[in-house]
Amino acid sequence: MPEKVIPILSKTIKTNKMPDISGFIQDMRGMGAKVSMKDRTIVIDLARHEKQVRETKQ
């Protein structure tokens, strides 16, 4: 079985401004990602988005 590469992105952004969390979540969902909250952390599952992109290219 060939190896599968699973990209994991993680970035911390520091700012003095109040972030627009609801807008960010809405935009991620609009792109087809599954967004959930776990332990006060936003979790974004891009696997669904990646699948949609592949289907569109075919």
Jmol script that loads the backbone (N, CA, C; Angstrom):
load data "model"
ATOM      1  N   MET A   1       0.856  -1.182   0.000  1.00  0.00           N
ATOM      2  CA  MET A   1       0.000   0.000   0.000  1.00  0.00           C
ATOM      3  C   MET A   1       0.896   1.238   0.000  1.00  0.00           C
ATOM      4  N   PRO A   2       0.686   2.148  -0.956  1.00  0.00           N
ATOM      5  CA  PRO A   2       1.520   3.359  -1.004  1.00  0.00           C
ATOM      6  C   PRO A   2       1.230   4.288   0.173  1.00  0.00           C
ATOM      7  N   GLU A   3       2.258   5.012   0.551  1.00  0.00           N
ATOM      8  CA  GLU A   3       2.093   5.968   1.646  1.00  0.00           C
ATOM      9  C   GLU A   3       1.198   7.116   1.216  1.00  0.00           C
ATOM     10  N   LYS A   4       0.432   7.623   2.152  1.00  0.00           N
ATOM     11  CA  LYS A   4      -0.411   8.782   1.881  1.00  0.00           C
ATOM     12  C   LYS A   4       0.114   9.950   2.705  1.00  0.00           C
ATOM     13  N   VAL A   5       0.295  11.076   2.079  1.00  0.00           N
ATOM     14  CA  VAL A   5       0.758  12.279   2.754  1.00  0.00           C
ATOM     15  C   VAL A   5      -0.462  13.047   3.253  1.00  0.00           C
ATOM     16  N   ILE A   6      -0.470  13.345   4.530  1.00  0.00           N
ATOM     17  CA  ILE A   6      -1.568  14.098   5.131  1.00  0.00           C
ATOM     18  C   ILE A   6      -1.005  15.427   5.624  1.00  0.00           C
ATOM     19  N   PRO A   7      -1.307  16.521   4.923  1.00  0.00           N
ATOM     20  CA  PRO A   7      -0.791  17.823   5.364  1.00  0.00           C
ATOM     21  C   PRO A   7      -1.538  18.319   6.598  1.00  0.00           C
ATOM     22  N   ILE A   8      -0.801  18.816   7.549  1.00  0.00           N
ATOM     23  CA  ILE A   8      -1.387  19.384   8.758  1.00  0.00           C
ATOM     24  C   ILE A   8      -0.885  20.813   8.878  1.00  0.00           C
ATOM     25  N   LEU A   9      -1.815  21.736   8.968  1.00  0.00           N
ATOM     26  CA  LEU A   9      -1.469  23.149   9.062  1.00  0.00           C
ATOM     27  C   LEU A   9      -1.811  23.655  10.454  1.00  0.00           C
ATOM     28  N   SER A  10      -0.908  24.360  11.052  1.00  0.00           N
ATOM     29  CA  SER A  10      -1.163  24.938  12.362  1.00  0.00           C
ATOM     30  C   SER A  10      -0.426  26.264  12.436  1.00  0.00           C
ATOM     31  N   LYS A  11      -1.137  27.293  12.816  1.00  0.00           N
ATOM     32  CA  LYS A  11      -0.511  28.603  12.897  1.00  0.00           C
ATOM     33  C   LYS A  11      -1.167  29.397  14.015  1.00  0.00           C
ATOM     34  N   THR A  12      -0.372  30.044  14.809  1.00  0.00           N
ATOM     35  CA  THR A  12      -0.864  30.915  15.870  1.00  0.00           C
ATOM     36  C   THR A  12      -0.639  32.353  15.438  1.00  0.00           C
ATOM     37  N   ILE A  13      -1.683  33.139  15.513  1.00  0.00           N
ATOM     38  CA  ILE A  13      -1.605  34.544  15.122  1.00  0.00           C
ATOM     39  C   ILE A  13      -1.832  35.399  16.360  1.00  0.00           C
ATOM     40  N   LYS A  14      -0.913  36.306  16.641  1.00  0.00           N
ATOM     41  CA  LYS A  14      -1.059  37.210  17.777  1.00  0.00           C
ATOM     42  C   LYS A  14      -1.460  38.586  17.262  1.00  0.00           C
ATOM     43  N   THR A  15      -2.475  39.159  17.879  1.00  0.00           N
ATOM     44  CA  THR A  15      -2.953  40.471  17.458  1.00  0.00           C
ATOM     45  C   THR A  15      -3.608  41.178  18.636  1.00  0.00           C
ATOM     46  N   ASN A  16      -3.654  42.494  18.576  1.00  0.00           N
ATOM     47  CA  ASN A  16      -4.343  43.273  19.601  1.00  0.00           C
ATOM     48  C   ASN A  16      -5.804  43.496  19.244  1.00  0.00           C
ATOM     49  N   LYS A  17      -6.173  43.152  18.005  1.00  0.00           N
ATOM     50  CA  LYS A  17      -7.540  43.364  17.542  1.00  0.00           C
ATOM     51  C   LYS A  17      -8.414  42.157  17.863  1.00  0.00           C
ATOM     52  N   MET A  18      -9.708  42.399  18.065  1.00  0.00           N
ATOM     53  CA  MET A  18     -10.652  41.311  18.285  1.00  0.00           C
ATOM     54  C   MET A  18     -10.898  40.614  16.945  1.00  0.00           C
ATOM     55  N   PRO A  19     -10.615  39.319  16.853  1.00  0.00           N
ATOM     56  CA  PRO A  19     -10.804  38.630  15.575  1.00  0.00           C
ATOM     57  C   PRO A  19     -12.281  38.399  15.262  1.00  0.00           C
ATOM     58  N   ASP A  20     -12.594  38.324  13.981  1.00  0.00           N
ATOM     59  CA  ASP A  20     -13.955  38.045  13.528  1.00  0.00           C
ATOM     60  C   ASP A  20     -14.104  36.529  13.388  1.00  0.00           C
ATOM     61  N   ILE A  21     -14.296  35.861  14.525  1.00  0.00           N
ATOM     62  CA  ILE A  21     -14.361  34.403  14.547  1.00  0.00           C
ATOM     63  C   ILE A  21     -15.553  33.885  13.756  1.00  0.00           C
ATOM     64  N   SER A  22     -16.714  34.486  13.948  1.00  0.00           N
ATOM     65  CA  SER A  22     -17.907  33.992  13.254  1.00  0.00           C
ATOM     66  C   SER A  22     -17.764  34.136  11.739  1.00  0.00           C
ATOM     67  N   GLY A  23     -17.163  35.228  11.289  1.00  0.00           N
ATOM     68  CA  GLY A  23     -16.928  35.420   9.859  1.00  0.00           C
ATOM     69  C   GLY A  23     -15.944  34.401   9.307  1.00  0.00           C
ATOM     70  N   PHE A  24     -14.899  34.122  10.086  1.00  0.00           N
ATOM     71  CA  PHE A  24     -13.905  33.133   9.681  1.00  0.00           C
ATOM     72  C   PHE A  24     -14.539  31.751   9.536  1.00  0.00           C
ATOM     73  N   ILE A  25     -15.329  31.357  10.550  1.00  0.00           N
ATOM     74  CA  ILE A  25     -15.989  30.048  10.520  1.00  0.00           C
ATOM     75  C   ILE A  25     -16.948  29.965   9.336  1.00  0.00           C
ATOM     76  N   GLN A  26     -17.701  31.017   9.101  1.00  0.00           N
ATOM     77  CA  GLN A  26     -18.646  31.045   7.984  1.00  0.00           C
ATOM     78  C   GLN A  26     -17.911  30.914   6.643  1.00  0.00           C
ATOM     79  N   ASP A  27     -16.784  31.599   6.494  1.00  0.00           N
ATOM     80  CA  ASP A  27     -16.000  31.511   5.261  1.00  0.00           C
ATOM     81  C   ASP A  27     -15.442  30.104   5.049  1.00  0.00           C
ATOM     82  N   MET A  28     -14.956  29.481   6.125  1.00  0.00           N
ATOM     83  CA  MET A  28     -14.428  28.121   6.016  1.00  0.00           C
ATOM     84  C   MET A  28     -15.527  27.151   5.595  1.00  0.00           C
ATOM     85  N   ARG A  29     -16.696  27.284   6.191  1.00  0.00           N
ATOM     86  CA  ARG A  29     -17.830  26.429   5.813  1.00  0.00           C
ATOM     87  C   ARG A  29     -18.248  26.704   4.371  1.00  0.00           C
ATOM     88  N   GLY A  30     -18.178  27.962   3.959  1.00  0.00           N
ATOM     89  CA  GLY A  30     -18.514  28.324   2.592  1.00  0.00           C
ATOM     90  C   GLY A  30     -17.589  27.671   1.574  1.00  0.00           C
ATOM     91  N   MET A  31     -16.348  27.392   1.979  1.00  0.00           N
ATOM     92  CA  MET A  31     -15.395  26.716   1.099  1.00  0.00           C
ATOM     93  C   MET A  31     -15.533  25.202   1.170  1.00  0.00           C
ATOM     94  N   GLY A  32     -16.469  24.702   1.985  1.00  0.00           N
ATOM     95  CA  GLY A  32     -16.705  23.265   2.056  1.00  0.00           C
ATOM     96  C   GLY A  32     -15.999  22.561   3.189  1.00  0.00           C
ATOM     97  N   ALA A  33     -15.334  23.292   4.066  1.00  0.00           N
ATOM     98  CA  ALA A  33     -14.646  22.671   5.191  1.00  0.00           C
ATOM     99  C   ALA A  33     -15.626  22.407   6.329  1.00  0.00           C
ATOM    100  N   LYS A  34     -15.332  21.376   7.110  1.00  0.00           N
ATOM    101  CA  LYS A  34     -16.130  21.085   8.303  1.00  0.00           C
ATOM    102  C   LYS A  34     -15.450  21.795   9.474  1.00  0.00           C
ATOM    103  N   VAL A  35     -16.191  22.620  10.180  1.00  0.00           N
ATOM    104  CA  VAL A  35     -15.632  23.400  11.283  1.00  0.00           C
ATOM    105  C   VAL A  35     -16.303  22.976  12.579  1.00  0.00           C
ATOM    106  N   SER A  36     -15.491  22.702  13.612  1.00  0.00           N
ATOM    107  CA  SER A  36     -16.035  22.349  14.920  1.00  0.00           C
ATOM    108  C   SER A  36     -15.165  22.983  16.000  1.00  0.00           C
ATOM    109  N   MET A  37     -15.656  22.942  17.217  1.00  0.00           N
ATOM    110  CA  MET A  37     -14.917  23.491  18.356  1.00  0.00           C
ATOM    111  C   MET A  37     -14.614  22.360  19.332  1.00  0.00           C
ATOM    112  N   LYS A  38     -13.366  22.295  19.797  1.00  0.00           N
ATOM    113  CA  LYS A  38     -12.959  21.318  20.800  1.00  0.00           C
ATOM    114  C   LYS A  38     -12.057  22.026  21.798  1.00  0.00           C
ATOM    115  N   ASP A  39     -12.444  21.998  23.046  1.00  0.00           N
ATOM    116  CA  ASP A  39     -11.630  22.599  24.113  1.00  0.00           C
ATOM    117  C   ASP A  39     -11.211  24.026  23.782  1.00  0.00           C
ATOM    118  N   ARG A  40     -12.176  24.846  23.368  1.00  0.00           N
ATOM    119  CA  ARG A  40     -11.965  26.254  23.035  1.00  0.00           C
ATOM    120  C   ARG A  40     -10.988  26.446  21.875  1.00  0.00           C
ATOM    121  N   THR A  41     -10.872  25.433  21.019  1.00  0.00           N
ATOM    122  CA  THR A  41     -10.009  25.491  19.847  1.00  0.00           C
ATOM    123  C   THR A  41     -10.861  25.241  18.613  1.00  0.00           C
ATOM    124  N   ILE A  42     -10.660  26.018  17.571  1.00  0.00           N
ATOM    125  CA  ILE A  42     -11.384  25.812  16.319  1.00  0.00           C
ATOM    126  C   ILE A  42     -10.668  24.721  15.532  1.00  0.00           C
ATOM    127  N   VAL A  43     -11.411  23.693  15.148  1.00  0.00           N
ATOM    128  CA  VAL A  43     -10.868  22.585  14.368  1.00  0.00           C
ATOM    129  C   VAL A  43     -11.481  22.650  12.974  1.00  0.00           C
ATOM    130  N   ILE A  44     -10.638  22.713  11.956  1.00  0.00           N
ATOM    131  CA  ILE A  44     -11.103  22.820  10.572  1.00  0.00           C
ATOM    132  C   ILE A  44     -10.684  21.562   9.820  1.00  0.00           C
ATOM    133  N   ASP A  45     -11.665  20.834   9.299  1.00  0.00           N
ATOM    134  CA  ASP A  45     -11.412  19.618   8.533  1.00  0.00           C
ATOM    135  C   ASP A  45     -11.521  19.966   7.053  1.00  0.00           C
ATOM    136  N   LEU A  46     -10.383  20.013   6.380  1.00  0.00           N
ATOM    137  CA  LEU A  46     -10.360  20.373   4.965  1.00  0.00           C
ATOM    138  C   LEU A  46     -10.498  19.162   4.055  1.00  0.00           C
ATOM    139  N   ALA A  47     -10.628  17.963   4.609  1.00  0.00           N
ATOM    140  CA  ALA A  47     -10.727  16.753   3.793  1.00  0.00           C
ATOM    141  C   ALA A  47     -11.926  16.822   2.865  1.00  0.00           C
ATOM    142  N   ARG A  48     -13.046  17.330   3.346  1.00  0.00           N
ATOM    143  CA  ARG A  48     -14.237  17.447   2.505  1.00  0.00           C
ATOM    144  C   ARG A  48     -13.976  18.441   1.379  1.00  0.00           C
ATOM    145  N   HIS A  49     -13.286  19.528   1.683  1.00  0.00           N
ATOM    146  CA  HIS A  49     -12.956  20.536   0.666  1.00  0.00           C
ATOM    147  C   HIS A  49     -12.045  19.923  -0.394  1.00  0.00           C
ATOM    148  N   GLU A  50     -11.060  19.157   0.041  1.00  0.00           N
ATOM    149  CA  GLU A  50     -10.115  18.526  -0.880  1.00  0.00           C
ATOM    150  C   GLU A  50     -10.852  17.563  -1.813  1.00  0.00           C
ATOM    151  N   LYS A  51     -11.815  16.818  -1.288  1.00  0.00           N
ATOM    152  CA  LYS A  51     -12.597  15.885  -2.094  1.00  0.00           C
ATOM    153  C   LYS A  51     -13.407  16.639  -3.150  1.00  0.00           C
ATOM    154  N   GLN A  52     -14.006  17.754  -2.775  1.00  0.00           N
ATOM    155  CA  GLN A  52     -14.792  18.541  -3.717  1.00  0.00           C
ATOM    156  C   GLN A  52     -13.909  19.103  -4.825  1.00  0.00           C
ATOM    157  N   VAL A  53     -12.710  19.521  -4.484  1.00  0.00           N
ATOM    158  CA  VAL A  53     -11.783  20.066  -5.481  1.00  0.00           C
ATOM    159  C   VAL A  53     -11.407  18.979  -6.477  1.00  0.00           C
ATOM    160  N   ARG A  54     -11.120  17.762  -5.987  1.00  0.00           N
ATOM    161  CA  ARG A  54     -10.777  16.659  -6.872  1.00  0.00           C
ATOM    162  C   ARG A  54     -11.929  16.327  -7.815  1.00  0.00           C
ATOM    163  N   GLU A  55     -13.159  16.292  -7.286  1.00  0.00           N
ATOM    164  CA  GLU A  55     -14.321  15.972  -8.109  1.00  0.00           C
ATOM    165  C   GLU A  55     -14.549  17.044  -9.176  1.00  0.00           C
ATOM    166  N   THR A  56     -14.284  18.293  -8.839  1.00  0.00           N
ATOM    167  CA  THR A  56     -14.463  19.394  -9.782  1.00  0.00           C
ATOM    168  C   THR A  56     -13.451  19.301 -10.926  1.00  0.00           C
ATOM    169  N   LYS A  57     -12.230  18.884 -10.624  1.00  0.00           N
ATOM    170  CA  LYS A  57     -11.172  18.807 -11.633  1.00  0.00           C
ATOM    171  C   LYS A  57     -11.391  17.659 -12.613  1.00  0.00           C
ATOM    172  N   GLN A  58     -12.138  16.635 -12.237  1.00  0.00           N
ATOM    173  CA  GLN A  58     -12.335  15.460 -13.108  1.00  0.00           C
ATOM    174  C   GLN A  58     -13.288  15.716 -14.217  1.00  0.00           C
TER     175      GLN A  58
END
end "model"
wireframe off; spacefill off
backbone 0.3
color backbone group
